[in-house]
Amino acid sequence: MSFIADKQTLDDLGLLGKYNTSSIFSLFNQVHTRGGEKLLDAMFQHPFTDADKINSRSAAFGYFRDHPAVFPFDEQLLSRLEAYLEEGSGGSLPLVFWQVSRKKLMEVAVKEDTYRLQLEGINTCIHVLKGCAGLLSQLEREGQDKGTPWENWAKAVQGIIKDKRLTEVLAEQGVVKRSLLQVARLHYLFVHVFHNVLKNVLELTYEIDVYLTVSGIAREKNFSYATALPQLKNTLVAKGLRHPRVEKAVPNAIAFNGASNVLFLTGANMAGKSTLMKATGIMLYLAHMGFPVAADELQFSVLDGIYSSVNVPDDLNRGYSHFYAEVLRVKKVAEEVDAEKHLFVIFDELFKGTNVKDAYDATLAVTGAFTAFSDCFFIISTHIFEVGEELKAQGDRIQFEFLPTVMEGAVPRYTYTLQKGITEDRQGMIIIENEGILDML
């Protein structure tokens, strides 16, 4: 089963986007190779819904966090090798010698550059194999390769660099002139004998690129690795949660379980509600990828997906108002939770597109109804704090927390630290007055 996160959710949380420099993908997209970038993109597109797979990938990143190494390749080098290997496989050494001889003859006769390009491909392959040998030496200093995330890569590399036919070539230093027969023999070995093994080494090298890069970012930013639990555990506990894109972010703790599955969040404008909710969604999405998360600790039962409603747009083409778009979003979530899916749901300022009376009634009814779906967890924020008082009478499945505002004279200061309870803070007019808008008018 695929992890559920629709376009609205991906956009709300700013998860994807190679060319969006503020996206979470861009945060981790510091890989050295195009192949590594493709693999990173595939990981972002396909989070896991299996606890064992999540923990296995998480352990792999954790290994490289504790055993860092320098990635010895750049994009151009590996791209040249990939292009060289595309010449194909199959054929005998005599046939290869004839083909190489013909290219050499054409170089002399009509200045054709195919022979030169073939030499460059051979030298590139040798350069990459020497780099692999150096990286292997770095990793082996940390102990045996058995049971490590680079075990398969090591076996593939060793299968080539320890071959007696290449021992002398890989020991060469500086520029080496080769005879026509030597060129043909090396081309035969690389493009025919070792073709599939070299392709495998390339793919596994891209994987090493992602492992080293992501774990290095986690080490630099002090991210941690989550522990995924079976879905039946139905729990989520996070400590030191923060937004990965916010420098010096204030950490918070949240917790959910089947008996307490709704967090009712209040706070003034700019108090940090939206950032906290986005941070939680991002954390859970990355955790299902097996990636490091911006938290001190996270244990979570595997979910089927995440839905958010933070920036729901109207739809002029369909004639949908902002409020109706919100209603349709709530309906979509209701259908999904009613289908017995295990979801994490974020509603930022539920029903803000309508009048206060309707918003009050709808927020009260919908929030109360969500408590019955104990396999799902919800964060619902609102400025209509009066709803909270009535919700308190409906039982203890709802947690009430707020982000406070401290007034220093006429200037609000925000702590960004969750506190238990409901706040009546409303600083909208104070902010408007502080900006001098009324004086302008």
Legacy VTK file of the C-alpha trace (Angstrom):
# vtk DataFile Version 3.0
C-alpha trace
ASCII
DATASET POLYDATA
POINTS 441 float
0.000 0.000 0.000
1.314 3.449 -0.950
1.645 6.203 1.636
-1.103 8.809 1.126
-0.162 12.473 0.733
-2.039 14.389 -1.934
-0.892 17.519 -3.764
-2.633 19.820 -1.286
-0.692 18.236 1.577
2.627 18.202 -0.278
2.180 21.896 -1.129
1.027 22.857 2.386
4.087 21.242 3.948
6.510 22.439 1.261
7.900 18.941 0.833
8.747 18.649 -2.853
10.298 20.895 -5.454
13.805 20.662 -6.887
13.675 24.305 -7.942
11.968 25.512 -4.769
14.913 26.489 -2.601
12.743 26.524 0.534
11.368 23.000 0.054
12.320 20.097 2.300
13.592 18.248 -0.770
16.011 21.115 -1.460
17.229 20.941 2.131
18.471 17.393 1.534
19.333 17.791 -2.149
23.044 18.367 -1.667
24.016 15.122 -3.377
27.014 15.020 -5.696
25.511 13.109 -8.620
22.512 13.203 -10.917
21.867 9.551 -10.138
21.855 10.394 -6.441
19.366 13.195 -7.072
17.051 10.822 -8.966
17.217 8.325 -6.119
16.556 11.072 -3.556
13.523 12.196 -5.551
12.210 8.614 -5.679
12.565 8.357 -1.897
10.568 11.569 -1.431
7.882 10.360 -3.810
7.425 6.991 -2.111
7.447 6.940 1.719
7.074 3.510 3.318
4.108 2.063 5.186
6.119 -0.833 6.607
7.862 -0.412 9.965
10.704 -2.808 9.124
11.549 -0.981 5.885
11.438 2.382 7.655
13.712 1.233 10.470
16.097 -0.469 8.034
16.632 2.685 5.987
16.811 4.782 9.137
19.537 2.466 10.466
21.467 2.851 7.197
21.459 6.645 7.486
22.349 6.330 11.160
25.345 4.162 10.281
26.787 6.786 7.956
26.087 9.496 10.530
28.347 7.600 12.932
30.853 6.520 10.251
31.285 9.515 7.914
33.353 9.281 4.741
34.270 11.638 1.911
32.433 10.932 -1.341
35.235 10.904 -3.960
33.252 11.457 -7.176
31.653 14.378 -8.956
28.690 14.464 -11.314
30.701 14.802 -14.530
32.942 11.827 -13.817
30.105 9.398 -13.147
28.042 10.778 -16.042
30.963 10.127 -18.409
31.235 6.576 -17.103
27.495 6.036 -17.565
27.730 7.285 -21.165
30.743 5.053 -21.833
28.936 1.955 -20.569
25.999 2.721 -22.874
28.148 1.474 -25.769
26.653 -1.904 -24.928
27.766 -5.406 -24.087
28.488 -8.600 -25.976
31.116 -9.548 -28.559
34.501 -11.257 -28.503
37.981 -9.816 -27.936
38.995 -10.252 -31.630
35.861 -8.353 -32.704
36.570 -5.573 -30.203
40.196 -5.370 -31.411
38.961 -4.963 -34.984
36.499 -2.236 -33.947
39.146 -0.342 -31.969
41.632 -0.646 -34.829
39.085 0.787 -37.252
38.451 3.764 -34.939
42.196 4.380 -34.701
42.504 4.252 -38.488
39.641 6.727 -38.891
41.331 9.065 -36.426
44.486 9.110 -38.530
42.713 9.238 -41.892
39.889 11.742 -41.362
40.492 13.121 -37.855
37.435 11.298 -36.461
37.361 11.540 -32.642
35.666 8.212 -31.749
38.988 6.613 -30.795
39.846 9.538 -28.513
36.422 9.320 -26.871
36.937 5.604 -26.313
40.276 6.296 -24.623
38.574 8.891 -22.420
35.909 6.332 -21.485
38.554 3.775 -20.515
40.471 6.338 -18.437
37.244 7.482 -16.784
36.445 3.897 -15.819
39.924 3.452 -14.340
39.583 6.759 -12.449
36.221 5.713 -10.983
37.531 2.297 -9.937
40.485 3.935 -8.177
38.014 6.241 -6.416
35.949 3.227 -5.395
39.052 1.561 -3.997
39.820 4.697 -1.974
36.267 4.971 -0.640
36.275 1.281 0.197
39.484 1.813 2.177
37.815 4.667 4.121
34.816 2.532 4.989
36.852 -0.558 5.850
38.755 1.378 8.503
35.527 1.327 10.510
35.433 -2.484 10.544
34.102 -5.329 8.486
31.662 -4.677 5.663
29.395 -7.571 6.580
26.000 -6.356 7.731
26.688 -2.695 6.861
24.647 -0.545 4.447
27.584 -0.619 2.014
28.022 -4.413 2.026
26.536 -4.945 -1.456
28.496 -2.011 -2.883
31.719 -3.389 -1.381
31.150 -6.834 -2.880
30.507 -5.358 -6.318
33.596 -3.135 -6.151
35.835 -5.908 -4.821
34.677 -8.163 -7.639
36.331 -5.763 -10.107
39.313 -4.161 -8.370
40.638 -7.516 -7.147
40.477 -9.096 -10.591
44.010 -10.033 -11.691
43.412 -8.634 -15.186
43.092 -5.129 -13.718
45.650 -5.218 -10.897
48.444 -3.602 -12.918
46.183 -0.976 -14.504
44.737 0.158 -11.173
48.243 0.516 -9.754
49.321 2.931 -12.513
50.344 6.484 -11.651
50.174 9.506 -13.969
49.506 9.498 -17.719
50.024 6.112 -19.387
50.391 5.423 -23.114
48.748 2.205 -24.239
49.173 0.046 -27.295
46.239 -0.690 -29.562
46.005 -4.206 -28.107
45.982 -2.844 -24.526
43.212 -0.400 -25.395
41.152 -3.153 -27.014
41.660 -5.483 -24.051
40.610 -2.863 -21.505
37.602 -1.817 -23.581
36.603 -5.479 -23.865
36.885 -5.932 -20.089
34.961 -2.788 -19.161
32.199 -2.725 -21.766
31.729 -6.480 -22.184
33.078 -8.616 -19.320
32.365 -6.229 -16.432
29.530 -4.273 -18.057
26.706 -5.401 -15.778
28.880 -5.295 -12.663
29.972 -1.728 -13.433
26.353 -0.676 -13.991
25.507 -2.183 -10.611
28.442 -0.379 -8.988
27.138 2.897 -10.448
23.642 2.379 -9.033
25.001 1.422 -5.610
27.399 4.386 -5.701
24.423 6.725 -6.188
22.889 5.106 -3.112
26.099 5.718 -1.139
25.969 9.341 -2.323
22.475 9.750 -0.818
23.428 7.962 2.413
26.527 10.076 2.987
24.831 13.362 2.041
21.634 12.948 4.058
23.448 11.612 7.120
25.910 14.509 6.904
23.042 17.021 6.902
21.482 15.216 9.875
24.771 15.424 11.766
25.200 19.124 10.948
21.646 20.066 11.961
21.396 17.701 14.920
18.482 15.753 13.468
17.581 12.387 14.967
16.260 9.077 13.669
12.757 7.918 14.485
11.646 4.495 15.636
8.737 3.090 13.631
6.279 0.856 15.481
3.589 -1.489 14.129
0.337 0.211 13.233
-1.559 -1.608 15.970
0.456 0.241 18.638
-1.485 3.382 17.650
0.845 5.880 19.287
2.951 8.923 18.464
5.408 10.575 20.840
7.744 13.371 19.723
10.160 15.381 21.847
12.152 18.407 20.762
10.020 18.822 17.618
10.939 21.802 15.445
10.636 22.979 11.852
13.706 21.860 9.849
13.768 25.092 7.855
13.644 27.458 10.854
16.999 28.444 12.330
17.143 28.309 16.142
13.602 26.951 16.230
11.981 26.519 19.646
11.429 22.799 20.335
8.110 21.351 21.492
6.701 17.992 22.529
3.526 16.350 21.286
1.912 12.969 21.958
-1.114 11.067 20.653
-2.687 7.687 21.255
-6.029 5.997 20.695
-7.485 7.430 23.887
-6.267 10.977 23.179
-6.268 11.506 19.429
-7.162 15.196 18.932
-5.043 18.259 19.734
-7.081 21.476 19.895
-4.601 24.304 19.334
-5.209 27.989 20.036
-3.043 31.080 19.881
-2.909 34.577 18.445
-1.814 35.474 14.934
1.968 34.959 14.536
2.145 32.855 17.710
3.465 29.907 15.664
0.449 27.620 15.200
0.902 27.049 11.472
4.651 26.503 11.801
4.149 23.933 14.548
1.530 22.075 12.523
3.676 22.064 9.402
6.686 20.928 11.421
4.661 17.977 12.719
3.497 16.979 9.238
7.013 17.284 7.804
8.446 15.233 10.659
5.989 12.398 10.073
6.450 12.401 6.298
10.252 12.227 6.633
9.923 9.573 9.326
7.915 7.364 6.942
10.739 7.764 4.427
13.228 6.534 7.031
14.922 9.952 6.920
16.333 11.956 9.825
13.810 14.288 11.460
14.010 17.667 13.168
13.266 16.323 16.638
15.214 15.039 19.615
13.184 11.846 19.718
10.308 10.304 17.790
8.431 7.043 18.206
5.419 6.523 15.976
3.078 3.848 14.791
3.120 3.559 11.018
0.329 5.526 9.360
-1.404 5.168 6.012
-0.922 8.821 5.172
-1.178 12.524 5.983
-3.837 15.078 5.027
-3.496 18.787 5.651
-5.650 21.845 5.185
-3.456 24.893 5.665
-3.671 26.942 2.479
-6.822 25.699 0.768
-7.409 27.838 -2.350
-10.732 28.741 -3.880
-11.494 27.442 -7.382
-12.699 30.141 -9.744
-13.063 27.733 -12.654
-15.560 25.632 -10.726
-17.108 28.581 -8.932
-15.997 27.324 -5.518
-15.636 29.913 -2.774
-12.887 29.586 -0.191
-15.417 28.277 2.334
-16.812 25.678 -0.053
-13.268 24.531 -0.872
-12.735 24.079 2.878
-15.955 22.088 3.157
-14.873 19.786 0.329
-11.511 19.304 2.021
-13.183 18.300 5.286
-15.479 15.973 3.323
-12.473 14.300 1.664
-10.811 13.720 5.025
-14.071 12.444 6.522
-14.380 9.889 3.727
-10.829 8.709 4.277
-11.051 8.325 8.050
-14.428 6.652 7.685
-12.722 4.102 5.416
-10.760 2.972 8.496
-7.443 4.387 7.340
-4.813 5.376 9.880
-4.137 9.037 9.115
-2.531 12.132 10.554
-4.740 15.145 9.823
-3.914 18.851 10.085
-6.598 21.544 9.958
-5.260 25.070 10.333
-8.049 27.494 11.349
-10.939 25.261 10.422
-13.729 27.011 8.454
-12.025 30.396 8.444
-13.786 31.199 5.160
-17.211 31.747 6.684
-18.894 33.874 9.368
-18.030 33.406 13.030
-21.341 31.736 13.978
-21.142 29.073 11.264
-17.436 28.597 11.908
-18.133 28.067 15.609
-20.887 25.516 15.015
-18.976 23.648 12.310
-15.693 23.548 14.241
-17.491 22.252 17.315
-19.340 19.536 15.402
-16.407 18.365 13.246
-13.829 18.362 16.058
-16.147 16.418 18.331
-16.884 13.897 15.574
-13.181 13.267 14.891
-12.633 11.968 18.431
-14.512 8.799 17.473
-11.818 7.831 14.954
-9.231 6.613 17.435
-6.950 5.167 14.727
-6.344 8.673 13.382
-4.602 11.662 14.967
-5.732 15.255 14.445
-4.352 18.744 15.080
-7.029 21.416 14.741
-6.185 25.078 15.255
-8.658 27.931 15.586
-9.033 31.520 16.714
-12.514 30.703 18.004
-11.330 29.694 21.453
-14.897 29.633 22.775
-15.331 26.278 20.998
-12.778 24.771 23.340
-14.846 25.363 26.458
-17.747 23.372 25.047
-15.449 20.638 23.741
-14.059 20.119 27.233
-17.430 18.781 28.289
-17.301 16.037 25.642
-14.673 13.867 27.365
-10.910 13.551 27.618
-10.016 12.476 24.086
-9.128 16.076 23.194
-5.887 17.717 24.306
-6.034 21.482 24.750
-2.802 23.377 24.173
-1.914 26.905 23.145
0.992 29.044 22.007
1.127 32.095 24.274
1.773 35.762 23.619
3.615 37.921 26.145
2.761 41.620 25.927
5.685 43.955 26.532
3.881 47.257 26.601
2.088 47.487 23.279
4.461 45.025 21.616
3.616 41.281 21.541
6.388 38.734 22.075
5.890 35.100 21.145
7.467 32.248 23.095
6.583 29.526 20.525
6.385 27.088 23.438
3.277 24.951 23.883
1.338 25.255 27.123
-1.634 23.292 28.403
-5.022 24.949 28.134
-6.823 27.438 25.891
-5.750 31.016 25.282
-7.964 34.007 24.613
-5.088 35.988 23.108
-6.143 38.243 20.254
-3.554 40.715 19.054
-4.815 41.408 15.543
-5.775 45.030 16.205
-2.597 45.655 18.174
-0.512 44.519 15.195
-2.547 46.727 12.837
-2.086 49.731 15.122
1.636 49.059 15.583
2.081 49.089 11.803
0.497 52.570 11.671
-2.189 51.550 9.186
-4.960 53.551 10.858
-2.756 56.638 10.919
-2.260 56.328 7.150
-6.002 56.220 6.652
LINES 1 442
441 0 1 2 3 4 5 6 7 8 9 10 11 12 13 14 15 16 17 18 19 20 21 22 23 24 25 26 27 28 29 30 31 32 33 34 35 36 37 38 39 40 41 42 43 44 45 46 47 48 49 50 51 52 53 54 55 56 57 58 59 60 61 62 63 64 65 66 67 68 69 70 71 72 73 74 75 76 77 78 79 80 81 82 83 84 85 86 87 88 89 90 91 92 93 94 95 96 97 98 99 100 101 102 103 104 105 106 107 108 109 110 111 112 113 114 115 116 117 118 119 120 121 122 123 124 125 126 127 128 129 130 131 132 133 134 135 136 137 138 139 140 141 142 143 144 145 146 147 148 149 150 151 152 153 154 155 156 157 158 159 160 161 162 163 164 165 166 167 168 169 170 171 172 173 174 175 176 177 178 179 180 181 182 183 184 185 186 187 188 189 190 191 192 193 194 195 196 197 198 199 200 201 202 203 204 205 206 207 208 209 210 211 212 213 214 215 216 217 218 219 220 221 222 223 224 225 226 227 228 229 230 231 232 233 234 235 236 237 238 239 240 241 242 243 244 245 246 247 248 249 250 251 252 253 254 255 256 257 258 259 260 261 262 263 264 265 266 267 268 269 270 271 272 273 274 275 276 277 278 279 280 281 282 283 284 285 286 287 288 289 290 291 292 293 294 295 296 297 298 299 300 301 302 303 304 305 306 307 308 309 310 311 312 313 314 315 316 317 318 319 320 321 322 323 324 325 326 327 328 329 330 331 332 333 334 335 336 337 338 339 340 341 342 343 344 345 346 347 348 349 350 351 352 353 354 355 356 357 358 359 360 361 362 363 364 365 366 367 368 369 370 371 372 373 374 375 376 377 378 379 380 381 382 383 384 385 386 387 388 389 390 391 392 393 394 395 396 397 398 399 400 401 402 403 404 405 406 407 408 409 410 411 412 413 414 415 416 417 418 419 420 421 422 423 424 425 426 427 428 429 430 431 432 433 434 435 436 437 438 439 440
